[in-house]
Amino acid sequence: MLRFLFPGLTSGAKRGQALFDRVVVQARRPFWYAEAQVPDTIDGRFAMLATVCALVIVRLESGSARGEAASAALTERFIEAMDAEHRELGLNDPGLGRKVRKLVGSLERRVDLWRQAAAGRSEWVGAVRDSIYRGREIEESGLEQGARGLQEFWQRLSLLSEDDLIHGRF
């Protein structure tokens, strides 16, 4: 009843939330931290979240205006999550906005990186190294597993209908 009378005052599902939730599930897969050897740290988890999010954004951009809108909604959810997570960590200081902007810039750099790799204008393995390992020494087997896992994920995204992707059905 209150939702009908006061739609602006009651909480409803946020635009892009289902898609963001699926991105988080994908980024938390144990495969990344075991076989692909991504460090199971705050930085490593952020790298995986930003990488998966960037790949989904690149895929959404290749669709229609609905895909572009879903990409914007996913980015909004990412920003909200980064802000909320840093507040929970007790980083609610005057520098919080600057920190969140830096994290969003990191996502933007990854989107640009994956645009190039998906279009074949840069090497996939190099994009993996830059996106999830960020110059850290990694065993060749971990890098190979990371590249294989992200290629498989990209292929699954590529086969999805835009509607399934927008609604986080992957």
C-alpha angles and dihedrals in degrees: 000000000000090000089058095045098040109022093164093054100051125073118249134171110296118236109265095011096122090051092048091048090055091048089054092049090051093047091051096054109131089228091077094054098039111033099019091043097224106166111258092228134110089266093046093048091048090050091054094045092048092045095050090043091050092051091050091048091051090050092048091051090060091064136064132299087281088060091050090051091049089050090054091048091050090051090050091052090048091053092047091049093050091049093048094045093051092048089052089051087058096252094130095134134122090274094059095095091051091049093050091048088053091052091048089050088053089054090049091052089051092050089054091046093051093045088060094045095045090051091050093245093120137029115275094217090051090053090050091050093049096041105046106014099036097203094315116140109260131181113250091242091056092049091049091050091048091050092047092048094049092045090052090048091049091049091051090049090049092055095050122099114245090246093054091047094048091052094047096247100152 
